[in-house]
Amino acid sequence: ESKKMSSELFTLTYGALVTQLCKDYENDEDVNKQLDKMGYNIGVRLIEDFLARSNVGRCHDFRETADVIAKVAFKMYLGITPSITNWSPAGDEFSLILENNPLVDFVELPDNHSSLIYSNLLCGVLRGALEMVRLHFSPR
Amino acid sequence: MADSPLFQALHMEMAHALCAEQEKGLGALEGVGFRVGQGLSERLTKETPSFKDELDVLKFLCKDLWMTVFKKQVDNLRTNHQGTYMLQDNQFLLLSQLSNGKQYLEEAPKFLAFTCGLVKGALSNLGFDSTVTAEVPVMPSSKFQVVIQKS
């Protein structure tokens, strides 16, 4: 029960933040950019918390990285396990599918925000966190 | 589980990002807190019996709301019985990542604005208009003064 409230607290806070940013910025592109930037800063800090708690070692390839992100990190912070699909032949690109994204609970986007990427913070978090373990990539 | 590191990190980042354009920033932070306070008070009171009086509502804030957001209860609640309340938290979670010295005391308002809004929003949803101000006597403790507006 208290875990559920914690997660709702985060969801509510995030929702209120996006609402505020939509007021502050004229267009959705700028909101997306701001969310990504904030996510990046959070990711940079969160990776330390993650490494300290999870005890996972160094990943030897990108597939292992994908596994850790989906099965350990997402599970730990958001309580979900996204599925990993769409591997590119070279093994340098994959997709994470979030079937039940907790960030979008209680959210209904008005029609005039069609280009808003609501959960863009997550992309920034991934980018920031992975950069700290010397992996440069571009989530979208 | 989205436990508190994620909320703490988001709050920290929000405080920095929204206050980058000063002045308006604190108001914006308070606004975000207000909306969260409204939402949380709705969820938390879903199954509780209705409140007896004003003091009962304040006690709910100090216990249930504080527990949900800050993982502890308010340490001290005082009142003059005329609509003014003082909530004191000796180990305020949102200041826990700052140095305990005096060098960041000036920055403190940034980290309190969200919570002022939170309290105000929760009270507003339970039927009370209020003004909420905060101060930091010594890091990492904080005092919130709540004045209920009589209409």
Interface residues (C-beta under 8 A of the other chain):
Chain A: S2 K3 M5 S6 S7 E8 L9 F10 T11 L12 T13 Y14 G15 A16 L17 T19 Q20 D24 Q34 K37 M38 N41 I42 R45 L46 D49 M76 Y77 L78 G79 P102 F106
Chain B: M1 A2 D3 S4 P5 L6 F7 A9 L10 H11 M12 E13 M14 H16 A17 L18 A28 G31 V32 G33 R35 V36 G39 L40 R43 L44 M67 T68 V69
